[in-house]
Amino acid sequence: MKKKTLLKLIFTVSCLLAAYCLLNNRETMALNQLAFQNIEALANGEDEGNTDCFGRGSVDCRGYHVEYKISGYSLE
Amino acid sequence: MKRFAYILLIGISAIISCTDSPGTYYPRYSTFPNEKAISARVIELDTALFRYPFRVAAKDSMAIVMDLHNADYYFHAFTYPNWKHIVSFGKRGEGPEEMLSAETFQFNSPDSIYALDANKMQISRWAISVENRSATRQEVIPLDKKLIRSLDFYATDSCFLIPDYLGEHRYWQVDYSGKPIKSIGKIPSEKDFASENRPALAQAWRSFIDYNPHNGILAMVTQLGESIEIYNTKENTHTVLYGPNGEPQFKNVKGEGFPTGIMGFSDIVVTDQHIYSVFQGVHFKDKLASHQRGEKPEDGGRYIYVFDLKGNPIQKYTLDKPIYGIDINEKTKTIIATCVESDEPIMEFKI
């Protein structure tokens, strides 16, 4: 009887662990998709915020090399 | 009952070990044991070609300079050490043979380089002929879409090493057909970022990298903040160091990172014994304040920090000119550097 209970417990813990890891992987996959969409939107010039790629420099700003990359016209 | 407690404990431990562990704190450096001021010797060029000379490298009898904001060509080849112009190549444009952007380059042989175009997401190989004063594109390697955007690279004998753009890993090994083989590491932030914030984190942690195949050291420095990482690929160790300015500071707006702290490092070179890095350390707010006063803020770093291969600070050089890209020759104790600030784009420092 004790042996059966032990096996049940091991099985339950394994299932919980597997579910947790699976959930974690799905989050990563969702992030990839989201990032792709964001970058495609930026490439197509779909910009909802106040973003300024200003000056000539080495900071990467939406495909340009600029001095400042500013959102909302502020560095706060 | 006792067994149940043990099993529960094992289960909880397994879950905890699967989870990222926030609250890691990395060692700081604050001072260098040796400090020295060094002066530039300006290289006289037979042509004035540059708008924003960003990268420089010399190999045997040739030197290449990459101009980030050029009028026509990204790359310019010179004889070395005489600095006579050979050829300009890598034409800016949207044509199939032209380049949309250039991030950096690397000598593949004494007369051949790899060049990275982040906007086209490709690495091209160019052969340069001194006799014919010509450069021809030999090969184009399209980088896999999974990499999204590649802003630096190092070509080893077996693969390219490329920093990750999404923040899920630190860098990729990419094969010579442009396909990712393996992802390695993670961004060593001391803050705990949710997964949806990682693309912004990765943009803020944009890093310049260099690798030395002789000692297996891959080192990275961040363009913002003051963070250094050393992957010893032979001993399989990873060292993280923060300077006084700490990790990159940024604002996350809809998954995009916006710099808020300082401009940090601008280039890195790993030699057989040391790691050399160019450091700026100027706050973006101070740069903007200069603009508001009607002044143009200085662009470039006035410091070269030298570390040993384990990350111990060795030497701090203070320069009399602001520089961007460097190439190091420890045998001749010479640093070649680019300067975007003056009409003297190439200079040498003796160390």
Interface residues (C-beta under 8 A of the other chain):
Chain A: K2 T5 L6 L9 I10 V13 L16 L17 Y20 C21 N24 E27 T28 L31 N32 L34 A35 F36 N38 I39 L42 E48 G49 T51 R56 G57 S58 V59 D60 G63 H65 E67 Y68 K69 I70 S71 G72 L75 E76
Chain B: R3 F4 I7 L8 I10 G11 A14 I15 C18 Y52 F54 L68 H69 L100 S101 A118 N119 I148 R149 L151 L166 E168 S195 E196 R198 P199 Q203 R206 Q223 K251 V253 K254 G255 E256 F258 P259 T260 M263 S266 F284 K285 K287 L288 D299 Y324
